[in-house]
Amino acid sequence: MTAAEHLALIDAAIVALVQGGASQYSIGSRSVTKHDLGELYSIRKDLEWQVQRESGSGGITLGRMTRPSV
C-alpha cells in the first residue's frame, strides 16, 4: 500500500470520528479502541510528507552556483 493510499484511509478515519463515530466500543466481552484525533492528525502529517517526497514535490533541492569567468 502506498503512502497516498494510507493517507486516504487516515482521512476517512478522521471524517468518521468527526461525524460522531465512536473511538471506543464494546460488544460482549470484546473491546475495540481506535486512534484518537490527535494520533490520526500526527499520522496524517507524516503521511503527507511521505506523499510529497514520493511525488517529487516539496523537500529541498540543492544546486551549485558558480561565478561567471571574466
C-alpha positions in Angstrom: 0.0 0.0 0.0 1.4 3.4 -0.9 1.7 6.4 1.3 -1.1 8.1 -0.7 -3.4 5.1 -0.1 -2.6 5.2 3.7 -3.3 8.9 3.7 -6.8 8.3 2.2 -7.6 5.8 4.9 -6.4 8.2 7.6 -8.6 10.9 6.1 -11.6 8.6 6.1 -10.9 7.7 9.8 -10.7 11.4 10.7 -14.0 12.1 9.0 -15.7 9.1 10.7 -14.6 10.3 14.2 -15.6 13.9 13.5 -19.0 12.9 12.2 -19.8 11.1 15.5 -18.1 7.8 15.2 -17.1 6.0 18.4 -13.5 5.9 19.2 -14.1 3.0 21.6 -16.8 0.5 22.0 -17.5 -2.9 23.4 -19.5 -5.9 22.2 -19.9 -8.5 24.8 -16.6 -9.2 26.4 -14.6 -7.7 23.5 -13.5 -4.1 23.4 -12.2 -2.1 20.4 -10.3 1.2 20.8 -9.5 3.3 17.7 -6.9 6.0 17.4 -7.9 9.4 18.8 -8.0 12.5 16.6 -4.6 13.7 17.9 -2.9 10.5 16.8 -4.7 10.5 13.5 -3.6 14.0 12.7 0.0 13.2 13.7 0.0 10.1 11.4 -1.6 12.3 8.6 1.1 14.9 8.9 3.8 12.2 8.4 2.0 10.6 5.5 1.5 14.0 3.8 5.3 14.5 4.0 5.9 11.0 2.5 3.4 11.6 -0.3 5.1 14.9 -1.2 8.6 13.2 -1.1 7.4 10.3 -3.3 5.8 12.6 -5.8 8.8 14.8 -6.1 7.0 17.9 -4.8 8.4 19.6 -1.7 11.6 18.9 0.1 14.9 20.5 -0.5 16.7 20.9 -3.9 20.4 21.6 -3.9 22.1 23.4 -6.7 25.6 24.6 -7.5 26.3 28.2 -8.0 29.4 29.3 -9.9 30.9 32.7 -10.7 31.0 33.7 -14.3 34.5 33.7 -15.7 35.8 37.1 -16.7 
